[in-house]
Amino acid sequence: MIVITAKFRVKAESADRWTEITRSFTEATRAEPGNHWFDWSRSVDDPQEFVLLEAFDDDAAGAHVNSDHFRQAQTDLPPHLEQTPQIINGVLDIDGWSELGEMQVD
């Protein structure tokens, strides 16, 4: 599985609308074959910072970055950003989430 974490620094005037701004891109990506998750979170410390957690089957990530909705996002999203997003990605030998054993709930 390819797991990607990306940080987006959104302009102050766009931050409260970021969910709506990214809605069509998010929905289209979630509908892609091989997508496991595509989830946005907003920082509790910085209201202009959003983190995107995404995961794809190994062979699905290439199709994602070559999709029409990805190309559209490359046009639509940058005007709302203060800087180029930062990214961390890697291939993990997993097929989904695991439990956090240190906080086991009975």
C-alpha positions in Angstrom: 0.0 0.0 0.0 1.2 3.5 -0.8 0.6 5.8 2.1 0.8 9.6 1.7 0.7 12.5 4.1 0.6 16.0 2.7 0.5 19.4 4.6 -1.3 22.3 2.9 -0.8 25.9 4.1 -4.1 27.5 3.0 -4.6 31.3 2.6 -6.5 32.8 5.5 -9.4 33.8 3.3 -9.8 30.3 2.0 -9.3 28.3 5.2 -12.9 28.2 6.3 -14.0 27.1 2.8 -11.3 24.5 2.2 -13.6 21.6 2.7 -15.9 23.0 0.0 -13.0 24.0 -2.3 -11.7 20.5 -2.2 -15.0 18.6 -2.2 -15.2 17.5 -5.8 -11.5 16.4 -5.8 -12.0 14.6 -2.6 -15.2 12.8 -3.7 -13.7 11.8 -7.0 -10.5 10.5 -5.4 -12.4 8.5 -2.8 -14.4 6.8 -5.7 -11.2 5.7 -7.5 -10.5 1.9 -7.6 -7.7 1.1 -5.2 -8.2 4.1 -2.9 -8.3 3.1 0.7 -8.7 6.5 2.3 -8.5 10.2 1.4 -9.1 12.2 4.6 -8.5 15.9 5.5 -7.8 17.2 9.0 -7.4 20.7 10.2 -4.7 21.6 12.7 -6.0 22.5 16.1 -3.0 24.9 16.5 -3.0 26.5 13.1 -6.4 27.1 11.4 -4.6 27.6 8.0 -2.9 24.2 8.1 -4.7 21.1 6.7 -3.2 17.6 6.6 -4.3 15.1 4.0 -3.9 11.4 4.7 -4.3 9.1 1.7 -3.6 5.5 0.8 -3.8 3.6 -2.4 -3.1 0.1 -3.6 0.4 0.1 -5.1 -0.8 0.1 -8.6 -3.5 2.7 -8.1 -1.5 5.8 -7.1 -0.2 6.3 -10.7 -3.8 6.3 -12.0 -4.7 8.9 -9.3 -2.0 11.4 -10.4 -2.9 11.0 -14.0 -6.7 11.4 -13.5 -8.7 14.3 -14.8 -9.8 15.3 -11.3 -6.1 15.4 -10.2 -5.2 17.6 -13.1 -8.2 19.9 -12.3 -7.0 20.1 -8.7 -3.6 21.2 -9.9 -5.3 24.2 -11.4 -8.0 24.8 -8.8 -6.1 24.5 -5.5 -2.8 26.5 -5.8 -4.6 29.9 -5.9 -5.9 29.1 -2.4 -2.4 28.1 -1.0 0.3 30.2 0.7 3.0 27.8 -0.3 3.7 24.5 -2.1 2.4 21.6 0.0 4.8 19.3 1.8 4.6 15.6 1.4 5.8 12.3 3.0 5.0 9.0 1.2 6.1 5.5 1.3 5.2 1.9 0.5 4.1 -0.1 3.5 3.5 -3.8 3.6 0.0 -3.4 5.1 -3.5 -3.6 3.9 -5.3 -1.3 6.3 -5.3 0.2 9.8 -4.0 -1.7 12.9 -5.1 -1.1 16.5 -3.0 1.1 18.8 -2.2 -1.5 21.4 -0.9 1.1 23.9 -4.4 2.5 24.2 -6.4 -0.7 24.1 -10.1 -0.2 24.9 -11.9 -3.1 26.4 
